[in-house]
Amino acid sequence: MMKSVSPDAISKIMSNPSPDSSSDDFPLIVVQVLDLKLTGNSRFRFVANDGKMKLDGMFPSSLSSEVNSGNIQNLGLIRIVDYTLNDIPGKNKKYLIVTKCEVVSPPLEAEFVDAVKNEDTGILLKPKQDLEVKSHMQGPDISLKRKQEMFTKSAAQIFHEQNGNMAPSARMGMSRRVHPLVSLNPYQGNWTIKVRLTNKGNMRNYKNARGEGCVFNVELTDEDGTQIQATMFNESAKKFYDRFQLGKAYYISKGTLRVANKQFKTVPNDYEMTLNENSMVEEASEEGTFIPETKFNFIPIDQLGPYVNNSELVDVIGVVQSVSPTMSIRRKSNNETIPKRDITIADESKKTVVVSLWSDLATTVGQELLDIADQSPVVAIKSLKVGDFQGVSLSSLSRSVIVVNPETPESKKLKSWYDSEGKETSMASVGTGLTPSSKSGGRSMYSDRVSISYITSNPSLGEEKPVFFSAKGYISFIKPDQSMWYRACKTCNKKVTEAIGSGFWCEGCQKNDDQCNLRYIMVAKVADASGEAMLSFFNDQAETVVGCSAQELDNLKSQEGDGTPYQMKLKEATWVPHLFRVSVVPQEYNNEKRQRITVRSVAPVDYAAESRFLLEEITKMKVST
């Protein structure tokens, strides 16, 4: 193959944005690679040059090995075998993505231009005195610069030459020296960055020992894909909150950097930025606005255990199983009332988890999900806090992002699974499936281990806020004539009443339904070697200890005969060992103070792990004596 670019290669690409590479009519496209550079995530940007025109392009991560090995190099020639041509959002420009290519030539000494052809090399040259920079829009008179001269000009000079006819303010913006985010550190002096706003948190108020104030966060991304979180407090928060608009690009300077707090950081960067009242935030007017794609790093629901009460935030995707009505929760810190809504989601691990949506997310996206709950929508949620309510639970933050029915491969795969088999599959809460292993997230079953008597002999436990303990015990008695379940709405799981005429009325959803679910709300006596106590069980935990659903137990209760199957089922559930995670709060009943001990999660006893735990306790006793 001749070591030269194909005539009008860029024009051929522009005229055929979606080629059929298997076709016999696929043209010969050989271009020169210019300005090759890494742009993050193992992708490389470059400029394709045919001597007359240039086109911005990218090698995807699948071709990164070709670049890293040195096969594809700057100023080298490649034959494009397959490609796609995409529009750049907000701009009247195209972007070339090379999906398959072949190396034609190693790096040449100069850049191809359409001028006098050198017969020995095939490189198109012009006399040195005629060299100048021109845009491909000026026609075929693009000229060559020597390689060493190409690197002597700063980016600002090149921008100035290429954009001389722009407005003065725009020229100033493009001529300033811009630092990439990856180069910033806390010890650096003055710097200016050019970034796009990819996520904007809500303004929130706070109160601490130093006083009251307001704060909000943004996530910023530069052209290389590097991200950083920026925080603004009080006056700077008020100054910049309205100025920052999602999807717009900005020049930012006079900010400060510090080592990122792992408890609050939401992007993969060792540093975080703080902007004060003297910081400069100027919109890059030459850049268009677009809504950036939210990037997720999904954690399967059955793998959430290790993140419980961890500072690390998680992203999840799941099919919505139920949506509760909006509730009003009063904060103890400032007595402020905020809206809350719970949604239950499931994924292919056949586990479910409750996600609590707070504030605006509860009233906006939460209401949208309630309206379409019967369609089993898919939700992708970014930046959730993992708590230990009911074993494992998720809560939204001001920076959380929810996308309903996202157009992603993960969403399509999950929806396909749910429609084909998931909707008929029995799901279990991830909290009930905990095993006492730190790798699986059940370590809370062995933390704060106490005896039953320790709880019952300390009536003041939980006076200020609920306290949590772990215990090993046996179900010693389940009263058969108690009200063990309630009629629940199939959408939100709230209690329903019989509607006038027929069906069941849900006050939360404000609708009638022909059917309802039965959900456990059970009290059982639990005993260990030190004593016994009455524990309250909710639906998922009761299903674990009883061994069947409330509906199945109700069917058994309706059967007659000696030793009814209902009572036999309850008897089978007794004297089976379990590990319990419980919360303890005092409550008043008939002017008498008593403890309410609620089971948050249940797990079977892993005897190997239990033995290791007991050996560790014995070792501690020996050391203390």
C-alpha positions as CSV (number, residue, x, y, z in Angstrom):
1,M,0.0,0.0,0.0
2,M,1.3,3.5,-0.9
3,K,2.4,5.4,2.2
4,S,0.2,8.4,1.5
5,V,-3.2,9.6,2.6
6,S,-6.2,8.9,0.5
7,P,-7.4,11.9,-1.5
8,D,-10.5,13.5,0.1
9,A,-10.6,10.9,2.9
10,I,-12.4,13.2,5.3
11,S,-15.0,14.1,2.6
12,K,-15.7,10.4,2.1
13,I,-16.2,10.0,5.9
14,M,-18.5,13.0,6.1
15,S,-20.6,11.9,3.2
16,N,-21.1,8.4,4.7
17,P,-21.6,8.7,8.5
18,S,-22.9,5.1,8.9
19,P,-20.9,2.9,6.5
20,D,-21.2,-0.9,5.9
21,S,-17.7,-2.1,6.4
22,S,-18.5,-5.5,4.9
23,S,-19.6,-3.9,1.6
24,D,-17.4,-4.2,-1.5
25,D,-18.0,-0.5,-2.1
26,F,-16.3,0.5,1.2
27,P,-13.8,3.2,0.2
28,L,-10.1,3.2,0.9
29,I,-9.6,5.6,3.7
30,V,-6.0,6.4,4.8
31,V,-5.5,9.4,7.1
32,Q,-2.6,10.8,9.1
33,V,-2.9,10.9,13.0
34,L,-2.3,14.3,14.5
35,D,-2.4,15.6,18.2
36,L,-2.7,12.1,19.7
37,K,-3.4,12.3,23.4
38,L,-4.9,10.3,26.3
39,T,-8.3,11.5,27.4
40,G,-9.1,9.2,30.3
41,N,-10.8,5.8,30.6
42,S,-8.2,4.3,28.2
43,R,-9.4,6.4,25.3
44,F,-7.3,8.5,23.0
45,R,-8.2,11.6,21.1
46,F,-6.6,12.6,17.8
47,V,-7.2,14.6,14.7
48,A,-7.6,12.8,11.3
49,N,-5.8,14.6,8.5
50,D,-6.0,14.0,4.7
51,G,-4.0,17.0,3.6
52,K,-7.1,19.1,2.8
53,M,-9.4,18.7,5.7
54,K,-9.1,17.7,9.4
55,L,-11.6,15.9,11.7
56,D,-11.6,15.4,15.4
57,G,-11.7,11.8,16.4
58,M,-11.3,9.2,19.1
59,F,-9.9,5.7,19.5
60,P,-12.1,3.8,21.9
61,S,-10.6,1.7,24.8
62,S,-10.6,-1.4,22.5
63,L,-7.8,0.2,20.5
64,S,-5.9,1.5,23.5
65,S,-3.5,-1.4,23.3
66,E,-2.5,-0.4,19.8
67,V,-1.6,3.0,21.0
68,N,0.1,1.9,24.1
69,S,2.2,-0.6,22.2
70,G,3.3,2.1,19.8
71,N,1.7,0.7,16.7
72,I,-0.5,3.8,16.3
73,Q,1.6,6.9,16.8
74,N,1.3,10.7,16.3
75,L,2.1,11.7,12.6
76,G,1.6,8.0,11.5
77,L,-0.8,6.8,8.9
78,I,-3.7,4.5,9.5
79,R,-6.3,2.9,7.2
80,I,-9.8,3.2,8.7
81,V,-11.6,-0.1,8.3
82,D,-14.7,0.7,10.3
83,Y,-16.0,3.8,12.0
84,T,-19.0,5.8,13.2
85,L,-19.6,9.6,12.9
86,N,-21.4,11.3,15.8
87,D,-22.8,14.8,16.3
88,I,-21.2,16.9,19.0
89,P,-24.1,18.1,21.2
90,G,-24.7,21.9,20.9
91,K,-22.4,22.3,18.0
92,N,-22.7,22.0,14.3
93,K,-19.7,19.6,14.2
94,K,-19.1,15.9,13.7
95,Y,-16.9,13.5,15.7
96,L,-15.2,10.4,14.3
97,I,-15.0,7.3,16.4
98,V,-12.6,4.7,14.8
99,T,-13.8,1.2,15.8
100,K,-11.4,-0.7,13.5
101,C,-8.2,0.3,11.7
102,E,-4.9,-0.9,10.3
103,V,-1.5,0.7,10.7
104,V,-0.1,1.8,7.3
105,S,3.0,3.8,8.2
106,P,5.1,4.7,11.3
107,P,5.4,8.4,12.2
108,L,6.5,10.6,9.3
109,E,8.6,13.7,9.6
110,A,5.9,16.2,8.9
111,E,2.2,16.8,8.4
112,F,0.5,16.2,5.2
113,V,-0.7,19.3,3.3
114,D,-2.1,19.8,-0.2
115,A,0.7,21.5,-2.0
116,V,3.8,20.4,-3.9
117,K,4.2,16.6,-3.7
118,N,7.6,15.2,-2.6
119,E,8.2,12.2,-4.9
120,D,10.4,10.3,-2.4
121,T,8.2,10.5,0.7
122,G,4.8,11.1,-0.6
123,I,4.5,14.0,1.9
124,L,3.0,17.2,0.5
125,L,5.2,20.2,1.2
126,K,5.3,23.9,0.7
127,P,8.4,26.1,0.8
128,K,9.2,27.3,4.3
129,Q,8.5,30.9,3.6
130,D,4.9,30.1,2.7
131,L,4.1,28.2,5.9
132,E,1.1,29.4,7.9
133,V,-1.8,28.0,9.9
134,K,-5.2,28.0,8.1
135,S,-8.5,26.2,8.9
136,H,-9.7,23.4,6.6
137,M,-12.7,25.7,5.9
138,Q,-10.3,27.9,3.9
139,G,-10.1,25.2,1.2
140,P,-7.1,23.1,0.1
141,D,-4.5,25.7,0.8
142,I,-3.6,24.2,4.3
143,S,0.1,24.5,4.8
144,L,2.8,22.6,6.7
145,K,4.7,23.5,9.8
146,R,7.9,21.7,10.8
147,K,7.5,19.4,13.7
148,Q,9.8,21.4,16.0
149,E,7.9,24.6,15.2
150,M,4.5,23.0,16.0
151,F,5.5,22.6,19.6
152,T,7.0,26.1,20.1
153,K,3.6,27.8,20.0
154,S,1.4,27.8,23.1
155,A,-2.2,26.7,23.0
156,A,-3.2,30.3,23.6
157,Q,-1.3,31.5,20.5
158,I,-2.9,28.8,18.3
159,F,-6.3,29.7,19.6
160,H,-5.7,33.3,19.0
161,E,-4.6,32.7,15.4
162,Q,-7.5,30.4,14.6
163,N,-10.1,32.7,16.2
164,G,-8.9,36.1,15.4
165,N,-12.4,37.3,14.2
166,M,-14.1,36.4,17.5
167,A,-15.5,38.9,19.9
168,P,-12.8,40.4,22.2
169,S,-14.3,38.7,25.4
170,A,-14.4,35.3,23.6
171,R,-10.7,35.8,22.5
172,M,-9.7,36.6,26.0
173,G,-11.4,33.4,27.3
174,M,-9.7,31.3,24.7
175,S,-6.3,32.8,25.1
176,R,-5.9,32.3,28.8
177,R,-3.7,29.5,30.0
178,V,-5.9,26.6,31.1
179,H,-4.7,24.0,33.5
180,P,-6.0,20.4,33.3
181,L,-7.6,19.2,36.5
182,V,-5.2,16.4,36.8
183,S,-2.3,18.9,37.2
184,L,-3.9,20.7,40.2
185,N,-2.7,20.3,43.8
186,P,-3.1,22.3,47.1
187,Y,0.4,23.8,46.8
188,Q,-0.1,25.3,43.4
189,G,-0.3,29.0,42.9
190,N,-2.7,30.8,40.5
191,W,-4.5,28.6,38.0
192,T,-7.5,28.6,35.7
193,I,-9.5,25.6,34.7
194,K,-12.1,25.1,32.0
195,V,-14.7,22.6,33.1
196,R,-18.3,21.6,32.5
197,L,-20.9,21.4,35.2
198,T,-21.9,17.7,35.3
199,N,-23.9,17.6,38.6
200,K,-25.4,20.3,40.8
201,G,-26.5,19.6,44.4
202,N,-29.3,21.4,46.2
203,M,-28.7,24.3,48.5
204,R,-29.0,23.1,52.1
205,N,-28.9,24.7,55.5
206,Y,-26.7,23.5,58.4
207,K,-26.2,24.2,62.0
208,N,-23.2,23.4,64.1
209,A,-21.1,24.7,67.0
210,R,-19.8,27.5,64.8
211,G,-23.2,28.7,63.9
212,E,-25.7,28.4,61.0
213,G,-25.1,28.7,57.3
214,C,-25.8,27.2,53.9
215,V,-23.8,25.1,51.5
216,F,-24.0,23.3,48.1
217,N,-21.7,21.2,46.0
218,V,-21.1,20.8,42.3
219,E,-19.2,18.2,40.2
220,L,-17.0,19.5,37.5
221,T,-15.4,17.7,34.5
222,D,-12.7,18.9,32.1
223,E,-12.2,17.9,28.5
224,D,-9.9,15.0,29.5
225,G,-12.7,13.4,31.6
226,T,-11.1,14.2,35.0
227,Q,-13.6,15.1,37.7
228,I,-13.5,17.2,40.9
229,Q,-16.0,18.2,43.5
230,A,-16.3,21.9,44.4
231,T,-18.0,23.2,47.6
232,M,-19.4,26.7,48.4
233,F,-20.4,28.0,51.8
234,N,-22.6,30.8,52.9
235,E,-22.0,34.0,50.8
236,S,-20.2,32.2,48.0
237,A,-22.9,29.6,47.9
238,K,-25.5,32.4,47.4
239,K,-23.3,34.1,44.9
240,F,-22.7,31.1,42.7
241,Y,-25.8,28.9,43.1
242,D,-27.8,30.6,40.3
243,R,-24.8,31.1,38.2
244,F,-23.9,27.4,37.9
245,Q,-26.2,25.8,35.3
246,L,-26.2,22.1,34.6
247,G,-24.4,21.3,31.3
248,K,-22.7,24.7,30.8
249,A,-18.9,25.2,30.6
250,Y,-17.0,27.6,32.8
251,Y,-13.6,29.2,33.4
252,I,-12.9,29.0,37.1
253,S,-9.9,30.5,39.0
254,K,-8.9,31.7,42.5
255,G,-10.2,28.6,44.2
256,T,-8.4,26.5,46.9
257,L,-7.8,22.8,47.0
258,R,-7.4,20.3,49.9
259,V,-7.3,16.6,50.3
260,A,-10.7,15.2,49.7
261,N,-12.8,14.0,52.7
262,K,-13.5,10.3,51.8
263,Q,-16.8,10.5,53.8
264,F,-18.3,13.1,51.5
265,K,-16.5,12.8,48.1
266,T,-18.6,11.7,45.2
267,V,-16.0,11.7,42.4
268,P,-12.7,9.8,41.9
269,N,-10.3,12.6,42.8
270,D,-7.7,12.9,45.7
271,Y,-8.5,16.6,46.1
272,E,-11.6,18.7,46.4
273,M,-12.1,22.4,45.6
274,T,-13.6,25.2,47.7
275,L,-14.8,28.4,46.0
276,N,-15.1,31.6,48.1
277,E,-16.4,35.0,47.5
278,N,-13.2,36.1,45.7
279,S,-13.2,33.1,43.3
280,M,-13.9,33.8,39.6
281,V,-16.5,31.8,37.7
282,E,-17.0,32.9,34.1
283,E,-19.2,31.1,31.6
284,A,-17.4,29.9,28.6
285,S,-19.8,31.4,26.1
286,E,-18.2,29.7,23.1
287,E,-19.2,26.3,24.5
288,G,-22.7,25.0,23.9
289,T,-25.0,23.7,26.7
290,F,-26.0,20.1,27.0
291,I,-27.3,17.9,29.7
292,P,-24.3,15.6,30.6
293,E,-24.8,11.9,30.8
294,T,-24.8,10.6,34.4
295,K,-22.1,8.0,34.8
296,F,-22.9,5.1,37.2
297,N,-20.9,2.4,39.0
298,F,-23.6,0.0,39.9
299,I,-23.4,-2.2,43.0
300,P,-25.7,-5.3,42.9
301,I,-28.2,-5.3,45.7
302,D,-27.0,-8.5,47.2
303,Q,-23.5,-7.0,47.5
304,L,-24.5,-3.9,49.5
305,G,-23.7,-5.5,52.9
306,P,-20.0,-4.3,53.1
307,Y,-21.1,-0.7,52.6
308,V,-23.4,-0.6,55.6
309,N,-22.6,2.5,57.8
310,N,-19.6,3.1,55.5
311,S,-18.7,6.5,54.3
312,E,-18.6,5.4,50.7
313,L,-21.6,6.2,48.6
314,V,-23.1,3.7,46.1
315,D,-25.0,3.6,42.8
316,V,-27.8,1.1,42.3
317,I,-30.2,0.0,39.5
318,G,-33.4,-1.9,40.1
319,V,-37.0,-2.5,39.1
320,V,-39.5,-0.6,41.3
321,Q,-41.6,-3.1,43.3
322,S,-43.5,-0.6,45.5
323,V,-43.7,3.1,46.2
324,S,-45.0,4.6,49.4
325,P,-47.0,7.8,49.8
326,T,-45.2,10.9,50.9
327,M,-44.6,11.1,54.7
328,S,-43.6,14.1,56.8
329,I,-40.6,13.5,59.0
330,R,-39.6,16.0,61.7
331,R,-35.9,16.5,62.3
332,K,-34.8,16.5,65.9
333,S,-31.9,18.9,65.2
334,N,-34.0,21.9,64.1
335,N,-37.6,20.6,64.4
336,E,-38.0,21.1,60.6
337,T,-40.5,18.9,58.7
338,I,-39.2,17.4,55.5
339,P,-41.0,15.0,53.0
340,K,-39.9,11.4,52.7
341,R,-41.0,8.6,50.4
342,D,-39.8,4.9,50.4
343,I,-39.4,2.9,47.2
344,T,-38.5,-0.8,47.1
345,I,-36.4,-2.0,44.2
346,A,-35.2,-5.4,43.1
347,D,-32.5,-6.7,40.7
348,E,-31.3,-9.9,39.1
349,S,-29.8,-11.0,42.4
350,K,-33.4,-11.7,43.5
351,K,-33.0,-9.3,46.4
352,T,-34.9,-6.2,47.3
353,V,-33.9,-3.1,49.2
354,V,-35.7,0.0,50.5
355,V,-34.6,3.3,49.2
356,S,-35.7,6.4,51.2
357,L,-36.1,9.5,49.0
358,W,-35.9,12.8,50.9
359,S,-37.0,16.4,50.2
360,D,-37.4,17.3,46.6
361,L,-36.7,13.8,45.3
362,A,-39.6,12.5,47.4
363,T,-42.1,15.0,46.0
364,T,-40.9,15.1,42.3
365,V,-39.4,11.9,41.1
366,G,-41.0,10.0,43.9
367,Q,-44.5,11.1,42.8
368,E,-43.6,10.2,39.2
369,L,-42.7,6.7,40.3
370,L,-45.9,6.3,42.3
371,D,-47.9,7.3,39.2
372,I,-46.2,4.6,37.1
373,A,-45.6,2.0,39.8
374,D,-47.9,-0.6,38.1
375,Q,-45.6,-0.5,35.0
376,S,-42.6,-1.7,37.0
377,P,-40.2,1.1,35.9
378,V,-36.4,0.7,36.1
379,V,-34.5,3.4,38.2
380,A,-30.8,4.1,38.2
381,I,-29.8,6.1,41.3
382,K,-26.4,7.7,41.9
383,S,-24.8,8.5,45.3
384,L,-26.8,6.8,48.0
385,K,-25.9,6.3,51.7
386,V,-26.1,2.7,53.0
387,G,-27.6,2.3,56.4
388,D,-28.5,-0.7,58.6
389,F,-32.2,-0.2,59.0
390,Q,-33.8,-3.6,58.4
391,G,-30.3,-4.9,57.9
392,V,-29.5,-2.9,54.8
393,S,-31.2,0.2,53.6
394,L,-30.5,3.1,51.2
395,S,-31.1,6.9,51.6
396,S,-30.8,9.7,49.1
397,L,-28.7,12.8,49.7
398,S,-28.9,16.3,48.2
399,R,-26.4,15.2,45.6
400,S,-28.2,12.0,44.6
401,V,-29.4,11.7,41.0
402,I,-32.3,9.5,39.8
403,V,-32.9,8.5,36.2
404,V,-36.2,6.7,35.4
405,N,-36.1,4.1,32.7
406,P,-32.6,5.0,31.5
407,E,-31.6,4.1,27.9
408,T,-28.6,2.0,28.9
409,P,-27.6,-1.7,28.3
410,E,-27.9,-2.4,32.1
411,S,-31.5,-1.1,32.2
412,K,-32.6,-3.0,29.1
413,K,-31.0,-6.2,30.4
414,L,-32.7,-5.8,33.8
415,K,-36.1,-5.0,32.3
416,S,-35.9,-8.0,30.0
417,W,-35.0,-10.3,32.9
418,Y,-37.9,-8.9,35.0
419,D,-40.5,-9.3,32.2
420,S,-39.4,-12.9,31.4
421,E,-38.9,-14.3,34.8
422,G,-38.3,-11.7,37.6
423,K,-42.0,-10.8,38.1
424,E,-42.8,-14.4,38.9
425,T,-39.7,-14.9,41.1
426,S,-39.9,-14.8,44.9
427,M,-37.9,-11.9,46.2
428,A,-36.3,-11.5,49.6
429,S,-35.0,-8.4,51.3
430,V,-31.2,-8.2,51.2
431,G,-31.3,-7.6,55.0
432,T,-32.7,-11.0,55.6
433,G,-30.1,-12.7,53.6
434,L,-27.2,-11.5,55.7
435,T,-24.6,-14.1,56.7
436,P,-22.2,-13.4,59.6
437,S,-19.2,-12.7,57.4
438,S,-17.5,-9.4,57.0
439,K,-17.1,-10.1,53.2
440,S,-20.8,-10.5,52.7
441,G,-21.7,-7.5,54.9
442,G,-23.2,-9.3,57.8
443,R,-20.6,-8.2,60.2
444,S,-23.2,-6.2,62.1
445,M,-24.5,-9.6,63.4
446,Y,-21.4,-9.9,65.4
447,S,-20.8,-6.3,66.4
448,D,-22.4,-5.1,69.7
449,R,-23.2,-8.7,70.7
450,V,-25.1,-8.8,74.0
451,S,-27.3,-11.2,75.9
452,I,-31.1,-10.9,76.2
453,S,-30.8,-10.1,79.9
454,Y,-28.4,-7.2,79.1
455,I,-31.2,-5.5,77.2
456,T,-34.1,-6.3,79.6
457,S,-32.1,-5.2,82.7
458,N,-31.4,-1.7,81.2
459,P,-34.8,0.0,80.8
460,S,-33.1,3.4,79.9
461,L,-31.6,2.1,76.7
462,G,-32.5,4.2,73.7
463,E,-34.0,7.2,75.6
464,E,-32.2,9.7,73.4
465,K,-32.2,7.7,70.2
466,P,-32.6,4.1,69.2
467,V,-29.7,1.8,70.1
468,F,-28.8,-1.3,68.1
469,F,-27.5,-4.7,69.4
470,S,-26.9,-8.2,68.0
471,A,-28.0,-11.3,69.9
472,K,-28.1,-15.1,69.3
473,G,-31.3,-16.7,70.5
474,Y,-34.2,-19.1,69.9
475,I,-37.9,-18.4,69.2
476,S,-39.4,-20.0,72.3
477,F,-43.1,-19.1,71.8
478,I,-45.3,-17.6,69.1
479,K,-48.8,-16.8,70.5
480,P,-51.2,-18.4,67.9
481,D,-54.2,-16.2,68.6
482,Q,-52.5,-12.8,68.1
483,S,-53.2,-10.5,65.1
484,M,-50.1,-11.7,63.1
485,W,-50.7,-9.8,59.9
486,Y,-52.5,-6.9,58.3
487,R,-54.1,-6.2,54.9
488,A,-51.6,-4.1,52.9
489,C,-51.8,-2.2,49.7
490,K,-50.1,-4.0,46.8
491,T,-48.4,-0.7,45.7
492,C,-47.2,0.9,48.9
493,N,-47.6,-1.8,51.6
494,K,-49.7,0.6,53.8
495,K,-52.7,-0.7,55.6
496,V,-55.9,-0.8,53.6
497,T,-59.6,-0.9,54.6
498,E,-62.6,-2.6,53.0
499,A,-64.1,-0.2,50.4
500,I,-67.7,0.5,50.2
501,G,-69.2,-2.1,47.8
502,S,-66.1,-4.2,47.1
503,G,-62.3,-4.1,47.0
504,F,-59.9,-2.3,49.3
505,W,-59.2,1.4,49.8
506,C,-55.6,2.7,50.3
507,E,-55.5,6.1,51.9
508,G,-51.9,6.6,50.9
509,C,-52.4,5.9,47.2
510,Q,-56.0,7.3,47.2
511,K,-57.3,4.4,45.2
512,N,-59.3,1.2,45.3
513,D,-57.9,-2.2,44.4
514,D,-59.7,-5.5,44.0
515,Q,-57.0,-7.4,45.9
516,C,-54.5,-6.8,48.8
517,N,-51.5,-8.5,50.3
518,L,-51.1,-9.9,53.8
519,R,-48.0,-8.7,55.6
520,Y,-46.7,-9.9,59.0
521,I,-46.7,-7.7,62.1
522,M,-45.9,-10.4,64.7
523,V,-44.7,-10.6,68.3
524,A,-42.7,-13.6,69.5
525,K,-40.8,-14.6,72.6
526,V,-37.0,-15.0,72.1
527,A,-34.8,-16.7,74.7
528,D,-31.1,-17.4,75.3
529,A,-29.2,-18.7,78.3
530,S,-29.6,-15.5,80.2
531,G,-33.3,-14.8,79.9
532,E,-36.1,-14.0,77.4
533,A,-37.9,-11.0,75.9
534,M,-40.8,-10.2,73.6
535,L,-39.6,-9.1,70.2
536,S,-41.5,-7.4,67.4
537,F,-41.1,-8.8,63.9
538,F,-42.1,-7.1,60.6
539,N,-42.9,-8.9,57.4
540,D,-39.5,-9.9,56.0
541,Q,-38.1,-10.9,59.3
542,A,-41.2,-12.9,60.3
543,E,-41.1,-14.7,57.0
544,T,-37.6,-15.9,57.8
545,V,-38.4,-17.3,61.2
546,V,-41.9,-18.7,60.3
547,G,-40.7,-20.2,57.0
548,C,-43.7,-19.0,54.8
549,S,-45.5,-15.9,53.8
550,A,-48.4,-14.4,55.8
551,Q,-50.8,-15.4,53.0
552,E,-49.6,-19.0,53.1
553,L,-50.0,-19.0,56.9
554,D,-53.5,-17.6,56.6
555,N,-54.4,-20.4,54.2
556,L,-53.1,-23.0,56.7
557,K,-55.2,-21.3,59.5
558,S,-58.4,-21.8,57.5
559,Q,-57.8,-25.6,57.4
560,E,-59.5,-27.7,60.1
561,G,-58.6,-30.9,61.8
562,D,-56.6,-32.3,64.7
563,G,-53.3,-30.6,65.2
564,T,-54.1,-27.9,62.7
565,P,-51.4,-27.2,60.1
566,Y,-51.4,-23.6,61.3
567,Q,-50.4,-24.5,64.8
568,M,-47.9,-27.1,63.6
569,K,-46.2,-24.5,61.4
570,L,-45.8,-22.1,64.3
571,K,-44.5,-25.0,66.5
572,E,-41.9,-25.9,63.8
573,A,-40.6,-22.3,64.0
574,T,-39.8,-22.6,67.7
575,W,-36.4,-23.6,69.2
576,V,-34.5,-22.9,66.0
577,P,-31.4,-20.7,66.6
578,H,-31.1,-17.4,64.8
579,L,-28.9,-14.3,64.8
580,F,-30.9,-11.1,65.4
581,R,-30.0,-7.5,64.9
582,V,-32.4,-5.5,67.0
583,S,-33.2,-1.8,67.9
584,V,-34.3,-0.8,71.4
585,V,-36.4,2.2,72.4
586,P,-38.5,2.8,75.5
587,Q,-42.2,3.3,75.0
588,E,-45.2,4.1,77.3
589,Y,-48.3,1.8,77.3
590,N,-51.2,2.3,79.7
591,N,-49.0,4.7,81.7
592,E,-46.4,2.1,82.1
593,K,-42.9,2.4,80.6
594,R,-41.6,-0.7,78.8
595,Q,-39.1,-1.5,76.1
596,R,-39.9,-2.0,72.4
597,I,-37.4,-4.4,70.9
598,T,-37.7,-4.6,67.2
599,V,-36.0,-7.1,65.0
600,R,-34.3,-5.4,62.1
601,S,-32.7,-8.4,60.4
602,V,-32.5,-12.1,60.9
603,A,-29.8,-14.6,59.8
604,P,-29.2,-18.3,60.3
605,V,-26.3,-19.3,62.5
606,D,-23.1,-20.0,60.7
607,Y,-21.5,-22.3,63.2
608,A,-17.9,-21.9,61.9
609,A,-18.2,-18.1,62.2
610,E,-19.9,-18.5,65.6
611,S,-17.0,-20.7,66.8
612,R,-14.5,-18.1,65.7
613,F,-16.4,-15.4,67.5
614,L,-16.5,-17.4,70.8
615,L,-12.8,-18.2,70.6
616,E,-12.1,-14.5,70.2
617,E,-14.3,-13.7,73.2
618,I,-12.4,-16.4,75.3
619,T,-9.1,-14.9,74.2
620,K,-10.2,-11.5,75.4
621,M,-11.2,-12.9,78.7
622,K,-7.8,-14.6,79.2
623,V,-6.0,-11.4,78.3
624,S,-8.1,-9.3,80.8
625,T,-7.4,-11.8,83.6
